[in-house]
Amino acid sequence: MSEKLPVIAILGGTGDLGTGLARRWAQAGYQVIIGSRTQDKAEAAAADLQKIMAERGVKNVSVRAADNLAAAQAADIVAMTVPFSHQKSTLESVKDALQGKILIDVTVPLVPPKVARVQLPAEGSAGQIAQALLGENVKVVSAFQNVAAHHLQEGKGLDCDVLVCGDSKDARAEVIKLVEAAGMRGFHAGSIANAAAVEAMTSVLIFINKQYDCHAGIRLTGIEE
């Protein structure tokens, strides 16, 4: 008997990063819910994604739309891909719906206009902010900050590793399964406190991308496949 895959919601999932993750998880057989602050915006993003996937010959995928609260309520695992400025308000709006679940926080504390400069919050990291706000009954896992949305949108092989931080090893393992389903390698990278280093690396990569006109990621060496 095959394992039943969890339903995944992506809050604030209408942008390039959110729809890129949605595409890859849907291709891997997961049911995906794209969430947004408004139902209309979520439906438009889901329709566009379904059209693109159909044009590229990807069939039998499950992608639907909902507002953020309904998406969080319906999902087994929730990912959040909102700007740092909207992180707290989004979490507060879905806090009750996240209890007992895993939250994959993809938030990066970028402070425009100097997004290529590391500017971590006083709390340490966006991941730590989420864990403190939601409480210990929500297993916050920080991941995917160093992956270029451009590559996720390509829908094919991706030469990039994902560092996964969180206080629950079991929750990190579940997220690593989703990293692998999206076509990348995932690695346990310690507690949620370590998310600060991963989030900071995003600004470094933004600087590198601008300097070399590329979409750089990270790759770990010295680890056997």
C-alpha positions in Angstrom: 0.0 0.0 0.0 1.5 3.3 -1.0 2.0 6.1 1.5 -0.6 8.9 1.3 1.0 12.2 0.5 0.2 15.2 2.7 -1.8 18.1 1.3 0.4 21.2 1.1 -0.7 24.8 1.3 1.5 27.7 0.2 0.4 30.9 1.9 1.2 34.0 -0.1 1.8 31.5 -2.9 1.0 33.7 -5.9 4.5 34.9 -6.6 7.3 33.3 -8.5 8.7 31.4 -5.5 5.3 30.2 -4.4 4.1 29.0 -7.8 7.5 27.5 -8.5 7.3 25.3 -5.4 3.6 24.6 -6.2 4.6 23.4 -9.7 7.3 21.1 -8.4 5.2 19.5 -5.7 2.2 19.1 -7.9 4.5 17.4 -10.5 5.6 15.0 -7.7 2.0 14.0 -7.0 1.1 16.2 -4.1 -2.2 18.1 -3.7 -1.3 21.7 -3.6 -3.4 24.7 -2.4 -2.2 28.2 -3.5 -3.2 30.6 -0.8 -3.4 34.4 -0.9 -5.0 37.2 1.1 -7.8 37.2 -1.5 -9.5 34.3 -3.1 -9.5 36.0 -6.6 -5.7 36.4 -6.6 -5.2 32.8 -5.6 -7.6 31.6 -8.3 -5.8 33.6 -10.9 -2.4 32.2 -9.9 -3.7 28.6 -9.8 -5.3 29.0 -13.2 -2.1 30.4 -14.7 0.0 27.6 -13.3 -2.4 24.9 -14.5 -2.3 26.4 -18.0 1.5 26.5 -18.0 1.8 23.0 -16.8 -0.7 21.7 -19.4 1.2 23.5 -22.2 4.3 21.7 -21.1 2.6 18.3 -21.1 2.3 17.9 -17.3 -0.9 16.1 -16.7 -3.0 14.9 -13.7 -1.9 17.5 -11.3 -3.8 18.8 -8.3 -3.6 22.6 -7.8 -6.4 24.6 -6.3 -6.9 28.0 -4.8 -8.1 29.4 -1.4 -7.6 32.4 0.8 -4.8 32.0 3.3 -6.9 30.9 6.2 -8.9 28.3 4.3 -5.7 27.0 2.7 -4.0 26.6 6.1 -7.1 24.9 7.5 -7.2 22.3 4.7 -3.5 21.4 4.5 -1.4 18.9 6.4 1.8 20.9 5.9 1.8 24.6 5.3 4.5 26.7 3.5 4.7 30.5 3.6 6.3 32.6 0.9 5.4 36.1 1.9 7.7 39.2 2.1 9.2 39.8 5.5 7.0 42.9 6.0 3.9 40.6 5.8 5.2 37.7 7.9 3.8 38.6 11.3 0.3 39.7 10.0 0.0 36.5 7.9 1.0 34.3 10.8 -1.4 36.0 13.1 -4.3 35.5 10.7 -3.7 31.7 10.5 -2.2 30.9 13.9 -5.1 28.8 15.1 -5.2 26.8 11.8 -1.5 26.0 12.1 -1.7 24.3 15.5 -0.4 20.8 15.4 1.1 21.2 11.9 4.4 21.8 10.3 5.0 25.3 9.0 7.8 25.7 6.3 8.8 29.4 6.7 10.6 30.6 3.6 10.7 34.2 4.8 13.9 36.2 4.4 14.3 39.4 6.5 15.2 41.6 3.5 15.0 45.3 4.2 14.5 47.3 0.9 16.2 49.0 -0.8 19.5 47.4 0.5 18.4 43.8 0.0 22.0 42.7 -0.9 23.1 43.7 2.7 22.5 41.3 5.6 20.1 42.9 8.0 18.8 40.3 10.5 16.1 41.2 12.9 16.6 41.7 16.7 14.9 38.3 17.3 17.7 36.6 15.4 15.9 35.4 12.3 12.5 35.2 10.6 12.3 31.6 11.5 12.7 32.4 15.2 10.0 35.1 14.9 7.6 32.5 13.5 8.3 29.9 16.2 7.9 32.4 19.0 4.7 33.8 17.6 3.1 30.4 16.9 4.1 28.5 20.0 5.6 25.1 20.6 2.6 23.3 19.2 3.6 24.4 15.7 6.7 22.9 14.3 8.4 25.7 12.4 11.0 24.6 9.8 13.0 27.2 7.9 14.0 26.2 4.3 14.2 27.2 0.6 15.6 30.7 1.3 18.6 30.1 -1.0 16.8 28.7 -4.0 16.2 31.0 -7.0 12.6 31.3 -8.0 13.8 31.4 -11.6 15.1 27.8 -11.4 12.0 26.5 -9.6 9.9 27.9 -12.4 11.9 25.8 -15.0 10.3 22.7 -13.6 13.3 20.5 -14.2 16.6 19.4 -12.6 18.0 21.9 -10.1 21.7 21.9 -9.0 21.0 23.4 -5.6 21.0 22.2 -2.0 18.6 23.3 0.7 19.6 23.8 4.4 16.7 22.8 6.7 16.5 24.3 10.2 14.0 23.6 13.0 13.8 22.4 16.5 12.1 19.1 15.6 14.2 16.6 13.8 11.1 14.7 12.7 9.7 17.9 11.2 13.0 18.6 9.4 12.9 15.1 8.0 9.4 15.7 6.6 10.5 18.9 4.9 13.6 17.2 3.5 11.2 14.8 1.7 9.6 17.8 0.1 12.9 19.3 -0.9 13.8 16.0 -2.6 10.3 15.9 -4.3 11.1 19.3 -5.7 14.3 18.0 -7.3 17.0 19.1 -4.8 19.1 17.8 -2.0 18.0 18.7 1.6 20.2 18.6 4.7 19.5 18.8 8.4 21.1 22.1 9.5 20.2 22.3 13.1 17.8 24.2 15.3 15.6 27.1 14.3 18.3 29.4 15.7 20.6 28.4 12.8 18.1 29.8 10.4 19.8 33.1 10.9 22.9 32.0 9.0 20.8 30.6 6.1 18.6 33.7 5.9 21.7 35.9 5.9 23.2 33.9 3.0 20.2 35.1 0.8 21.5 38.6 0.8 25.0 37.4 -0.1 23.5 35.4 -3.0 21.5 38.5 -4.1 24.8 40.4 -4.3 26.5 37.6 -6.2 23.6 37.4 -8.6 23.8 41.1 -9.4 27.5 41.1 -9.6 27.7 38.1 -12.0 24.3 38.3 -13.7 23.3 34.8 -12.6 20.9 32.9 -10.4 23.3 31.4 -7.9 22.5 28.8 -5.2 24.5 26.8 -2.7 26.0 23.4 -3.0 27.5 21.3 -0.2 30.7 19.4 -0.8 32.3 16.4 0.9 28.9 14.6 1.5 28.5 11.3 -0.3 25.3 10.9 -2.3 
